[in-house]
Amino acid sequence: MRSKVMIRLIPLTVMAILCLSLAAQPARPQRGSEQQRAATATFLDRQRPETERLRAARLLGWPENKTFPLLLAVGADRAESDAIRFAALYHHHRFSREWLDTILKILDDPNDGGAELDAKLTEELNRRITFRLPPEVRQRILTIWRKLLKDPRDRVRLAAFRALAANHDAVAVNQLDESLRRGSGIPIPIPDAIELLDLNGPVNHITALRPFLSHRDPAVQGRAARALALDPESRPRIVELATSASTAEEVRLHALRGLAREDQGFAAYALPLLENVREDADVRFAAMKAFVGRMNYNSVPAREQIRFAEAVERFAKERNLPPKILRQTAETLVYLKQGFPEIQKHYEGR
């Protein structure tokens, strides 16, 4: 059974990056080790320089039980810098009521901590609530985040919208939808607003998104193209954007990703893009990655699979391509031969 692989990376690349990443990171000390105790003592010592304390924070590992309340005390202390406070609460790896109370108290007080601290705490809290919480706890969190939707600090407001949209909160999602429909009073940058509505389910926001398909800013137009790829009325225009050399590259890449997800006729224009040696290399590379993603999650006829594999093979042999494209194209071909029986049979019979 072949694995389901994300569009951006193929398995060999994922494994290589993971191995390199782990090798590059310093080994974390075992819980209760002398190295961890020394790092903890350094981090908690207010007399040490901040840079030294932050370096030590990276070696805290999983704190000993007696360290958790000390980290909370640092995180709650307004006399500490925002960087130190966040490090203390970030490395408090236990999701406890005390930890949550500390976070929410900071977020609820606009005078407690700066924009960076509040934004990072919102992001970290959102990262940790992937499991089911009691309704009353979840409501506490949502209440604070909804309050931050009106925060005057751009970064904090954006973090709150991201957290709430990721949790499909109707209050945040409706604010974004209504402001995009009006075309004014949009509370966060337009590309982010479109991206969050796409995350929530673009089928619910087609009317709000359609006008931005003609926006002059490629960052806006590209995200609108990606989100609206499921809209039959918008799709011909998005195909035109994806295949036209006059379209900004950023728009083309977003359009290809959206179309690969939604358009049953994707092969009709994606394969010619990949096969066209005069086409922009980054666009061809994006078409290749998008087609791999489509094959992973959709049924693709055998003849299209084989045509795609042969196009990838030719692409991998071209000269004057960036090393990254050459490397990942070669790895893609290996993956196709190993992961798809029709392609494997085709190459075995050559």
C-alpha positions in Angstrom: 0.0 0.0 0.0 1.6 3.3 -1.1 1.8 6.1 1.5 0.0 9.3 1.2 2.6 12.0 0.7 2.2 15.7 1.0 2.6 17.7 -2.2 5.7 19.6 -1.3 8.0 16.8 -0.4 8.5 13.2 -1.4 9.4 10.5 1.1 13.2 10.3 0.4 13.5 14.1 0.8 11.4 14.0 4.0 13.6 11.3 5.5 16.8 13.1 4.5 15.7 16.4 5.9 14.5 14.7 9.2 17.9 13.0 9.6 19.8 16.2 8.9 17.6 18.2 11.3 18.0 15.7 14.1 21.8 15.6 13.5 22.1 19.4 13.6 20.2 19.8 16.9 22.1 19.6 20.2 21.3 16.5 22.2 18.8 17.3 24.9 19.9 16.2 28.4 18.1 13.4 30.1 15.6 14.4 32.8 17.4 15.0 36.0 20.9 14.9 34.5 23.7 17.2 35.6 23.6 19.0 32.3 19.9 19.7 32.7 20.2 20.8 36.3 23.0 23.2 35.2 20.9 24.6 32.4 17.9 25.0 34.7 20.0 26.8 37.3 21.4 29.2 34.6 18.0 29.9 33.1 16.4 30.7 36.5 19.3 32.9 37.6 18.2 36.5 37.2 21.8 37.7 37.6 22.9 35.9 34.3 22.8 37.8 31.0 19.6 37.2 29.0 21.4 35.7 26.1 23.0 33.1 28.4 19.7 32.3 30.0 18.0 31.8 26.6 20.8 29.5 25.4 20.4 27.5 28.6 16.6 27.3 28.0 17.3 25.1 24.9 18.8 22.5 27.1 16.0 22.3 29.7 14.5 19.1 28.2 11.5 17.8 30.2 11.7 19.6 33.5 11.7 17.9 36.9 8.5 18.2 38.8 10.0 20.8 41.2 11.0 23.0 38.1 7.4 23.4 36.7 6.2 26.0 39.4 9.5 27.9 39.0 9.0 28.2 35.2 5.5 29.4 35.8 6.8 32.1 38.2 9.2 33.3 35.6 6.5 33.3 32.9 4.2 35.4 35.1 6.8 37.9 36.3 6.4 41.2 34.5 9.9 42.2 35.6 11.3 39.6 33.3 11.8 40.3 29.6 9.2 39.0 27.1 11.8 36.7 25.6 12.5 35.1 29.0 8.9 34.8 29.9 8.0 33.1 26.7 10.9 30.7 27.0 9.8 29.7 30.5 6.2 29.1 29.4 7.2 27.4 26.2 9.5 24.9 28.0 6.8 24.2 30.6 5.9 21.1 28.6 3.1 20.1 30.9 -0.4 21.3 29.9 -1.7 22.0 33.4 -4.5 24.2 34.8 -1.8 26.4 36.4 0.0 26.8 33.0 -3.3 27.6 31.2 -4.3 30.1 33.9 -0.9 31.9 33.6 -1.2 32.1 29.8 -4.8 33.4 29.8 -4.1 35.9 32.6 -1.3 37.4 30.4 -3.5 37.4 27.3 -6.4 39.0 29.1 -4.4 42.0 30.2 -3.3 44.3 27.4 -0.7 45.9 29.7 0.9 42.6 30.6 3.6 41.9 28.0 4.2 43.1 24.5 2.9 42.1 21.2 5.5 39.5 20.6 4.8 37.7 23.9 1.0 37.8 23.4 1.2 36.6 19.8 3.7 33.8 20.6 1.6 32.6 23.6 -1.5 32.6 21.4 0.3 30.4 18.8 1.7 28.1 21.5 -1.6 27.7 23.2 -3.3 26.9 19.8 -0.6 24.3 19.1 -1.2 22.5 22.4 -5.0 22.3 22.3 -5.1 19.6 19.6 -6.8 17.2 22.0 -10.3 17.4 23.5 -10.7 19.8 26.3 -13.7 20.1 28.7 -16.2 22.5 27.3 -15.8 25.1 30.1 -12.0 25.2 29.5 -12.4 25.5 25.8 -14.9 28.3 26.3 -12.4 30.2 28.5 -9.8 30.1 25.8 -12.2 31.1 23.0 -13.4 34.1 25.1 -9.9 35.4 25.5 -9.0 34.9 21.8 -12.2 36.6 20.7 -11.3 39.6 22.8 -7.9 39.7 21.0 -9.7 40.0 17.6 -10.0 43.7 18.4 -6.5 44.1 19.8 -4.8 47.2 18.3 -1.5 45.3 17.8 -1.4 43.8 14.3 0.6 40.7 15.2 -1.6 39.8 18.2 -4.8 40.3 16.2 -3.5 38.1 13.4 -2.4 35.4 15.8 -5.9 35.4 17.4 -7.6 35.1 14.0 -5.3 32.3 13.0 -6.0 30.4 16.2 -9.8 30.9 16.0 -10.1 30.1 12.3 -8.0 26.9 12.8 -10.7 25.9 15.4 -13.5 26.9 12.9 -14.8 29.6 15.3 -17.9 31.2 13.8 -17.2 34.6 15.3 -13.7 35.0 13.7 -14.7 33.4 10.4 -17.8 35.6 10.0 -15.8 38.7 10.7 -13.4 37.8 7.9 -16.1 36.8 5.5 -18.2 40.0 6.1 -15.2 42.3 5.8 -14.0 40.7 2.5 -17.6 41.1 1.1 -17.5 44.8 2.0 -14.0 45.2 0.8 -13.2 47.4 3.7 -12.4 47.2 7.4 -10.5 43.9 6.8 -8.9 43.3 10.3 -5.8 41.4 9.0 -3.8 41.4 5.8 -5.9 40.3 2.9 -3.7 37.3 1.9 -4.0 36.0 5.4 -7.8 36.5 5.5 -8.2 34.6 2.3 -5.9 31.8 3.5 -7.9 31.4 6.7 -11.2 31.3 4.9 -9.7 28.7 2.6 -8.7 26.7 5.7 -12.2 27.0 7.1 -13.7 25.7 3.8 -13.8 27.9 0.7 -17.1 26.5 -0.4 -18.7 28.6 2.3 -17.0 31.9 1.2 -17.1 31.9 -2.6 -19.0 35.1 -2.9 -16.6 36.9 -0.5 -13.6 35.6 -2.4 -14.5 36.0 -6.0 -13.7 39.7 -6.3 -10.1 39.1 -5.2 -9.4 36.8 -8.2 -8.8 40.0 -10.1 -6.7 41.8 -7.5 -3.5 43.6 -8.6 -1.4 42.2 -5.7 -0.1 38.8 -6.6 -0.1 37.7 -3.0 -3.8 38.4 -2.9 -4.7 37.1 -6.3 -2.7 33.9 -5.8 -4.4 32.9 -2.6 -7.8 33.7 -4.1 -6.9 31.5 -7.1 -6.0 28.7 -4.8 -9.1 29.0 -2.6 -11.5 29.4 -5.5 -10.2 26.4 -7.5 -13.3 24.5 -6.3 -15.6 27.0 -7.9 -16.7 26.0 -11.4 -17.5 29.6 -12.3 -14.0 30.8 -11.3 -12.0 27.7 -12.5 -11.6 28.7 -16.2 -10.0 32.0 -15.2 -7.7 30.2 -12.7 -6.6 27.7 -15.4 -5.8 30.7 -17.6 -3.8 32.3 -14.7 -1.9 29.0 -14.1 -0.9 28.5 -17.8 -0.2 32.0 -18.9 3.5 33.1 -19.0 2.3 36.7 -18.4 0.9 35.8 -15.0 3.0 36.5 -11.9 4.8 33.4 -10.8 3.4 33.6 -7.3 -0.1 33.5 -8.7 0.7 30.6 -11.0 2.1 28.5 -8.2 -0.9 29.0 -5.9 -3.3 28.4 -8.8 -1.6 25.1 -9.6 -1.8 23.9 -6.0 -5.5 24.7 -5.9 -6.3 23.2 -9.3 -4.5 20.0 -8.5 -6.7 19.6 -5.4 -10.0 20.4 -7.2 -9.9 20.0 -11.0 -10.5 16.6 -12.5 -9.1 17.9 -15.8 -5.8 18.9 -14.2 -3.6 16.7 -16.4 -4.8 18.4 -19.6 -2.8 21.5 -18.8 -0.4 20.4 -16.0 1.4 17.8 -18.2 2.0 20.2 -21.1 3.4 22.7 -18.6 5.8 20.1 -17.3 6.8 19.0 -20.7 7.5 22.5 -22.1 11.2 23.1 -21.9 10.7 26.8 -22.7 8.5 27.2 -19.6 9.7 28.7 -16.4 11.6 26.0 -14.4 9.9 26.9 -11.1 6.5 26.7 -12.7 7.3 23.3 -14.2 8.6 22.1 -10.8 5.4 23.3 -9.1 3.3 21.5 -11.7 5.3 18.3 -11.0 4.8 18.5 -7.3 1.1 19.3 -7.7 0.7 16.3 -10.0 2.4 14.0 -7.4 0.0 15.2 -4.8 -3.0 14.6 -7.1 -1.7 11.0 -7.8 -1.4 10.4 -4.0 -5.0 11.4 -3.2 -6.9 10.8 -6.4 -7.4 8.1 -9.1 -5.3 9.0 -12.1 -5.6 7.0 -15.4 -2.6 4.7 -16.1 -1.8 6.5 -19.4 -1.5 9.8 -17.5 0.6 8.3 -14.8 3.1 6.9 -17.4 3.1 10.2 -19.4 3.8 12.0 -16.2 6.7 9.7 -15.2 8.3 10.0 -18.6 8.0 13.8 -18.4 9.6 13.8 -14.9 12.4 11.5 -16.3 13.2 14.0 -19.1 13.0 16.9 -16.7 15.6 15.3 -14.4 18.0 15.0 -17.3 17.9 18.6 -18.4 20.9 20.8 -18.0 21.1 24.3 -16.4 18.4 23.6 -13.8 18.9 24.6 -10.1 20.5 21.7 -8.1 17.4 21.6 -5.8 15.1 21.0 -8.7 17.4 18.4 -10.3 17.7 16.5 -7.0 14.1 16.5 -6.1 13.0 15.7 -9.6 15.3 12.6 -9.6 13.9 11.6 -6.2 10.4 12.0 -7.5 11.1 9.6 -10.4 12.4 7.0 -7.9 9.3 7.4 -5.8 7.0 7.1 -8.9 8.7 3.9 -9.9 8.4 2.4 -6.4 5.0 3.6 -5.4 2.8 3.2 -8.5 2.3 -0.3 -10.0 1.4 1.0 -13.5 4.6 3.1 -13.7 6.7 0.3 -12.2 5.3 -2.2 -14.8 6.0 0.3 -17.6 9.7 0.7 -16.6 10.2 -3.0 -16.0 9.0 -3.7 -19.5 11.3 -1.2 -21.3 
